[in-house]
């Protein structure tokens, strides 16, 4: 089994969906690389892109079509100016041309070269897409891709795209492996084990630097979210709430930048109600940015991107655990728990419902928080198990295919459950636990396999059809 770095699970992304936006964007970029490897961009006459299944059914709401076009246009979601996305898409649609790979202008008619096929699903995975390049000599190049959650892509022929199989020194594919190696090496902290394994990709100093960079991106995203008013795009007319909550909680306090704002949060009145509201405010801020094509931290997906930031910000602001080392340890453990779900179940809502997104993120956050609060190896894994146990069966039923209702509020619930799970685990004896993390991961996967497709990000069940929203 291939090892996965924690920074493939927790990474910089763009909203609104890791499976339906980042995955197709990565696939389009990968297809450009395949064209360059097999032929050349200069030889391409036309490119066709067809989305199937869940990608098609909720594609407009998730910006799947936008991601496909921008990826083919040579844009990178990690660096693109997110305020220019609408302008770039309008240019492609109005000119009926696309700058393939940023190198050659070719004809591109929306609805002809890009199609959302809602009547058909590909057998391999519900998030399927097919790219076809037609060359000047009449030959073509066809490639299938599948967006399998968290921005990861696969093809039927290759299990992963452009990845080299890496085996870590102490491979941890199940929670039982973590326990085994911690006991073997005499480690009392899971983060020490993960830090050693991450050396398969980078030095320990580089790992620390990457974790602290992610923390800065988290603070930046929350800061943007708590200072932005208005209506979220997509037609549901959902109002942003984080800014209003932030304003009420801080009262008349003034700040000029994110560091001054964070200090005001730390110094704000601390009581159960206020802290609870702050946690919700942090989560709302991130997911409102996500719903607006903002740059966020995918952890492990975009639909669940508010949980880990909310819990880590809570830890920084209200628990006294504020050192850089705490941040690094939190993210290492959270990311490692995410890899266990990725390898043994799924982090794709199209495969497993929202238990695979908010549920997994809550388990990750619970483990990370327990780690820095002094939990033992067993307590950290127990916290992850508790958090997931109480998300089992959670469906994915976005109204109008938008990552807004119920997705945004679900992140606040996931964050609160993560903190509760950590607190329970810290007061418990893992030796007396009746359910292990490995068992709950297996149960989550079995639940996913039994779940109706109507509740797997198709907008064909649950709230998505119970709430009548007229098309705009």
BELGIQUI-V859280 format. One record per residue. N is the residue number from 1. RES is the residue in one small letter. OMEGA is omega in degrees with one decimal (none if undefined). Layout:
n=N res=RES omega=OMEGA
n=N res=RES omega=OMEGA
This chain:
n=1 res=x omega=-177.3
n=2 res=x omega=175.6
n=3 res=x omega=-178.4
n=4 res=x omega=176.8
n=5 res=x omega=177.5
n=6 res=x omega=-178.0
n=7 res=x omega=164.6
n=8 res=x omega=179.0
n=9 res=x omega=177.8
n=10 res=x omega=-171.9
n=11 res=x omega=177.4
n=12 res=x omega=179.3
n=13 res=x omega=178.1
n=14 res=x omega=-178.0
n=15 res=x omega=4.8
n=16 res=x omega=-175.1
n=17 res=x omega=176.2
n=18 res=x omega=-179.7
n=19 res=x omega=-170.5
n=20 res=x omega=176.6
n=21 res=x omega=-178.2
n=22 res=x omega=-179.9
n=23 res=x omega=177.0
n=24 res=x omega=177.4
n=25 res=x omega=176.8
n=26 res=x omega=179.6
n=27 res=x omega=178.3
n=28 res=x omega=178.4
n=29 res=x omega=178.4
n=30 res=x omega=179.4
n=31 res=x omega=176.0
n=32 res=x omega=179.3
n=33 res=x omega=178.5
n=34 res=x omega=177.4
n=35 res=x omega=-179.5
n=36 res=x omega=179.6
n=37 res=x omega=-175.5
n=38 res=x omega=-177.7
n=39 res=x omega=174.6
n=40 res=x omega=177.6
n=41 res=x omega=-177.5
n=42 res=x omega=-177.8
n=43 res=x omega=-174.7
n=44 res=x omega=177.4
n=45 res=x omega=-179.5
n=46 res=x omega=173.8
n=47 res=x omega=178.2
n=48 res=x omega=-180.0
n=49 res=x omega=179.7
n=50 res=x omega=177.6
n=51 res=x omega=-176.8
n=52 res=x omega=171.4
n=53 res=x omega=-177.6
n=54 res=x omega=179.2
n=55 res=x omega=-179.8
n=56 res=x omega=-173.4
n=57 res=x omega=178.4
n=58 res=x omega=-173.6
n=59 res=x omega=-178.2
n=60 res=x omega=-179.2
n=61 res=x omega=-178.7
n=62 res=x omega=-178.3
n=63 res=x omega=-179.6
n=64 res=x omega=178.8
n=65 res=x omega=178.8
n=66 res=x omega=-179.9
n=67 res=x omega=179.5
n=68 res=x omega=-179.5
n=69 res=x omega=-178.6
n=70 res=x omega=176.9
n=71 res=x omega=177.3
n=72 res=x omega=-178.8
n=73 res=x omega=176.4
n=74 res=x omega=-179.3
n=75 res=x omega=178.5
n=76 res=x omega=-175.9
n=77 res=x omega=178.6
n=78 res=x omega=-174.4
n=79 res=x omega=-176.0
n=80 res=x omega=173.0
n=81 res=x omega=-173.0
n=82 res=x omega=177.9
n=83 res=x omega=-177.4
n=84 res=x omega=-175.6
n=85 res=x omega=-179.7
n=86 res=x omega=-179.4
n=87 res=x omega=-179.7
n=88 res=x omega=179.9
n=89 res=x omega=177.3
n=90 res=x omega=179.3
n=91 res=x omega=179.0
n=92 res=x omega=-176.4
n=93 res=x omega=-177.8
n=94 res=x omega=-179.0
n=95 res=x omega=-175.9
n=96 res=x omega=176.8
n=97 res=x omega=179.6
n=98 res=x omega=-179.7
n=99 res=x omega=-170.6
n=100 res=x omega=-179.8
n=101 res=x omega=-176.4
n=102 res=x omega=-173.1
n=103 res=x omega=-174.3
n=104 res=x omega=177.7
n=105 res=x omega=179.5
n=106 res=x omega=176.9
n=107 res=x omega=178.1
n=108 res=x omega=-178.5
n=109 res=x omega=179.6
n=110 res=x omega=-177.1
n=111 res=x omega=176.2
n=112 res=x omega=177.9
n=113 res=x omega=175.4
n=114 res=x omega=-175.0
n=115 res=x omega=172.6
n=116 res=x omega=-176.6
n=117 res=x omega=-176.4
n=118 res=x omega=-176.2
n=119 res=x omega=-173.0
n=120 res=x omega=172.8
n=121 res=x omega=175.6
n=122 res=x omega=-171.9
n=123 res=x omega=-170.1
n=124 res=x omega=-176.3
n=125 res=x omega=-178.7
n=126 res=x omega=178.1
n=127 res=x omega=-175.1
n=128 res=x omega=176.6
n=129 res=x omega=178.7
n=130 res=x omega=175.1
n=131 res=x omega=176.0
n=132 res=x omega=175.1
n=133 res=x omega=176.2
n=134 res=x omega=-176.8
n=135 res=x omega=-176.9
n=136 res=x omega=-179.1
n=137 res=x omega=176.4
n=138 res=x omega=176.9
n=139 res=x omega=179.3
n=140 res=x omega=178.8
n=141 res=x omega=-176.5
n=142 res=x omega=178.4
n=143 res=x omega=173.6
n=144 res=x omega=174.6
n=145 res=x omega=177.7
n=146 res=x omega=179.4
n=147 res=x omega=-167.1
n=148 res=x omega=175.5
n=149 res=x omega=176.5
n=150 res=x omega=-177.2
n=151 res=x omega=178.2
n=152 res=x omega=176.1
n=153 res=x omega=179.0
n=154 res=x omega=168.3
n=155 res=x omega=179.9
n=156 res=x omega=-177.2
n=157 res=x omega=-176.3
n=158 res=x omega=-177.5
n=159 res=x omega=175.4
n=160 res=x omega=-175.1
n=161 res=x omega=175.5
n=162 res=x omega=177.6
n=163 res=x omega=174.3
n=164 res=x omega=-178.5
n=165 res=x omega=-178.8
n=166 res=x omega=176.1
n=167 res=x omega=-179.1
n=168 res=x omega=-178.7
n=169 res=x omega=179.4
n=170 res=x omega=-173.8
n=171 res=x omega=-178.4
n=172 res=x omega=-179.7
n=173 res=x omega=176.7
n=174 res=x omega=-179.4
n=175 res=x omega=177.8
n=176 res=x omega=176.2
n=177 res=x omega=178.5
n=178 res=x omega=178.7
n=179 res=x omega=-177.5
n=180 res=x omega=-176.2
n=181 res=x omega=176.4
n=182 res=x omega=177.5
n=183 res=x omega=-178.5
n=184 res=x omega=-176.2
n=185 res=x omega=-179.7
n=186 res=x omega=-178.4
n=187 res=x omega=178.4
n=188 res=x omega=-179.1
n=189 res=x omega=179.4
n=190 res=x omega=-176.8
n=191 res=x omega=178.4
n=192 res=x omega=177.4
n=193 res=x omega=-177.9
n=194 res=x omega=178.6
n=195 res=x omega=176.7
n=196 res=x omega=-179.4
n=197 res=x omega=-179.6
n=198 res=x omega=176.4
n=199 res=x omega=174.1
n=200 res=x omega=-180.0
n=201 res=x omega=-174.3
n=202 res=x omega=178.8
n=203 res=x omega=178.6
n=204 res=x omega=177.6
n=205 res=x omega=178.9
n=206 res=x omega=177.2
n=207 res=x omega=177.6
n=208 res=x omega=-179.5
n=209 res=x omega=179.4
n=210 res=x omega=178.3
n=211 res=x omega=-179.6
n=212 res=x omega=173.9
n=213 res=x omega=178.1
n=214 res=x omega=177.8
n=215 res=x omega=177.5
n=216 res=x omega=177.6
n=217 res=x omega=177.3
n=218 res=x omega=179.1
n=219 res=x omega=179.5
n=220 res=x omega=-179.4
n=221 res=x omega=179.0
n=222 res=x omega=-179.3
n=223 res=x omega=177.2
n=224 res=x omega=-176.4
n=225 res=x omega=-177.5
n=226 res=x omega=180.0
n=227 res=x omega=-178.1
n=228 res=x omega=178.3
n=229 res=x omega=170.7
n=230 res=x omega=-177.6
n=231 res=x omega=177.7
n=232 res=x omega=-179.4
n=233 res=x omega=173.8
n=234 res=x omega=175.2
n=235 res=x omega=177.7
n=236 res=x omega=-178.8
n=237 res=x omega=176.6
n=238 res=x omega=-179.6
n=239 res=x omega=171.2
n=240 res=x omega=-178.3
n=241 res=x omega=-175.4
n=242 res=x omega=-177.9
n=243 res=x omega=178.8
n=244 res=x omega=178.1
n=245 res=x omega=179.1
n=246 res=x omega=-178.8
n=247 res=x omega=-179.4
n=248 res=x omega=-177.6
n=249 res=x omega=-179.0
n=250 res=x omega=-179.7
n=251 res=x omega=-175.7
n=252 res=x omega=-179.6
n=253 res=x omega=-175.6
n=254 res=x omega=176.2
n=255 res=x omega=-176.2
n=256 res=x omega=-179.5
n=257 res=x omega=-173.7
n=258 res=x omega=179.3
n=259 res=x omega=176.4
n=260 res=x omega=177.2
n=261 res=x omega=-178.9
n=262 res=x omega=178.8
n=263 res=x omega=177.0
n=264 res=x omega=177.8
n=265 res=x omega=-179.7
n=266 res=x omega=-176.3
n=267 res=x omega=-178.7
n=268 res=x omega=-178.9
n=269 res=x omega=-179.0
n=270 res=x omega=167.7
n=271 res=x omega=-173.4
n=272 res=x omega=-177.0
n=273 res=x omega=-178.5
n=274 res=x omega=179.2
n=275 res=x omega=177.2
n=276 res=x omega=179.3
n=277 res=x omega=178.3
n=278 res=x omega=178.7
n=279 res=x omega=178.2
n=280 res=x omega=179.6
n=281 res=x omega=179.2
n=282 res=x omega=-178.3
n=283 res=x omega=178.5
n=284 res=x omega=-177.4
n=285 res=x omega=-179.0
n=286 res=x omega=-175.2
n=287 res=x omega=172.0
n=288 res=x omega=172.8
n=289 res=x omega=179.3
n=290 res=x omega=-178.5
n=291 res=x omega=-176.7
n=292 res=x omega=-177.8
n=293 res=x omega=177.9
n=294 res=x omega=177.1
n=295 res=x omega=-175.4
n=296 res=x omega=172.7
n=297 res=x omega=177.9
n=298 res=x omega=-172.6
n=299 res=x omega=-5.8
n=300 res=x omega=179.8
n=301 res=x omega=177.8
n=302 res=x omega=-179.9
n=303 res=x omega=179.2
n=304 res=x omega=-170.9
n=305 res=x omega=-179.2
n=306 res=x omega=-172.5
n=307 res=x omega=-178.3
n=308 res=x omega=175.1
n=309 res=x omega=-179.1
n=310 res=x omega=-178.2
n=311 res=x omega=179.0
n=312 res=x omega=176.8
n=313 res=x omega=174.6
n=314 res=x omega=-179.4
n=315 res=x omega=-178.6
n=316 res=x omega=-173.7
n=317 res=x omega=-167.0
n=318 res=x omega=-177.5
n=319 res=x omega=-177.3
n=320 res=x omega=177.1
n=321 res=x omega=-169.3
n=322 res=x omega=-176.5
n=323 res=x omega=176.0
n=324 res=x omega=179.6
n=325 res=x omega=177.9
n=326 res=x omega=-179.3
n=327 res=x omega=-179.2
n=328 res=x omega=-178.7
n=329 res=x omega=178.5
n=330 res=x omega=-174.2
n=331 res=x omega=177.8
n=332 res=x omega=-178.7
n=333 res=x omega=178.9
n=334 res=x omega=-179.7
n=335 res=x omega=-179.8
n=336 res=x omega=177.0
n=337 res=x omega=177.7
n=338 res=x omega=179.3
n=339 res=x omega=179.6
n=340 res=x omega=177.5
n=341 res=x omega=-179.9
n=342 res=x omega=-175.4
n=343 res=x omega=-172.0
n=344 res=x omega=178.9
n=345 res=x omega=178.8
n=346 res=x omega=170.6
n=347 res=x omega=179.8
n=348 res=x omega=177.9
n=349 res=x omega=178.2
n=350 res=x omega=176.3
n=351 res=x omega=-171.1
n=352 res=x omega=-177.0
n=353 res=x omega=-175.2
n=354 res=x omega=172.9
n=355 res=x omega=-179.3
n=356 res=x omega=-179.7
n=357 res=x omega=179.0
n=358 res=x omega=178.6
n=359 res=x omega=179.3
n=360 res=x omega=179.8
n=361 res=x omega=177.9
n=362 res=x omega=177.3
n=363 res=x omega=178.3
n=364 res=x omega=-178.1
n=365 res=x omega=179.5
n=366 res=x omega=179.6
n=367 res=x omega=-179.9
n=368 res=x omega=-179.9
n=369 res=x omega=179.9
n=370 res=x omega=178.1
n=371 res=x omega=-175.3
n=372 res=x omega=177.1
n=373 res=x omega=174.1
n=374 res=x omega=-179.6
n=375 res=x omega=175.7
n=376 res=x omega=177.3
n=377 res=x omega=180.0
n=378 res=x omega=-179.9
n=379 res=x omega=177.7
n=380 res=x omega=-179.9
n=381 res=x omega=177.9
n=382 res=x omega=178.7
n=383 res=x omega=177.7
n=384 res=x omega=179.7
n=385 res=x omega=-179.1
n=386 res=x omega=-178.2
n=387 res=x omega=-180.0
n=388 res=x omega=-178.7
n=389 res=x omega=-176.1
n=390 res=x omega=168.0
n=391 res=x omega=-177.2
n=392 res=x omega=177.6
n=393 res=x omega=-178.5
n=394 res=x omega=-174.3
n=395 res=x omega=173.8
n=396 res=x omega=-174.0
n=397 res=x omega=-175.3
n=398 res=x omega=177.7
n=399 res=x omega=179.5
n=400 res=x omega=178.2
n=401 res=x omega=-178.6
n=402 res=x omega=179.8
n=403 res=x omega=-175.0
n=404 res=x omega=178.6
n=405 res=x omega=6.3
n=406 res=x omega=-166.7
n=407 res=x omega=-174.5
n=408 res=x omega=-179.8
n=409 res=x omega=-180.0
n=410 res=x omega=178.1
n=411 res=x omega=176.4
n=412 res=x omega=178.4
n=413 res=x omega=179.3
n=414 res=x omega=179.0
n=415 res=x omega=179.5
n=416 res=x omega=178.5
n=417 res=x omega=179.7
n=418 res=x omega=180.0
n=419 res=x omega=177.3
n=420 res=x omega=-180.0
n=421 res=x omega=178.5
n=422 res=x omega=-179.0
n=423 res=x omega=178.1
n=424 res=x omega=-177.7
n=425 res=x omega=-179.2
n=426 res=x omega=179.1
n=427 res=x omega=-174.6
n=428 res=x omega=175.1
n=429 res=x omega=-177.7
n=430 res=x omega=179.9
n=431 res=x omega=-179.2
n=432 res=x omega=-179.3
n=433 res=x omega=-178.9
n=434 res=x omega=-177.6
n=435 res=x omega=176.6
n=436 res=x omega=177.3
n=437 res=x omega=178.1
n=438 res=x omega=-179.4
n=439 res=x omega=-179.9
n=440 res=x omega=175.4
n=441 res=x omega=177.8
n=442 res=x omega=178.3
n=443 res=x omega=177.3
n=444 res=x omega=179.8
n=445 res=x omega=177.3
n=446 res=x omega=176.2
n=447 res=x omega=178.9
n=448 res=x omega=-179.0
n=449 res=x omega=-178.8
n=450 res=x omega=-175.3
n=451 res=x omega=177.3
n=452 res=x omega=177.9
n=453 res=x omega=179.6
n=454 res=x omega=-177.4
n=455 res=x omega=-179.3
n=456 res=x omega=172.4
n=457 res=x omega=176.3
n=458 res=x omega=-175.0
n=459 res=x omega=-179.7
n=460 res=x omega=179.3
n=461 res=x omega=176.5
n=462 res=x omega=-179.1
n=463 res=x omega=-176.9
n=464 res=x omega=178.2
n=465 res=x omega=179.7
n=466 res=x omega=179.9
n=467 res=x omega=-176.4
n=468 res=x omega=179.1
n=469 res=x omega=-179.3
n=470 res=x omega=175.8
n=471 res=x omega=-179.9
n=472 res=x omega=none
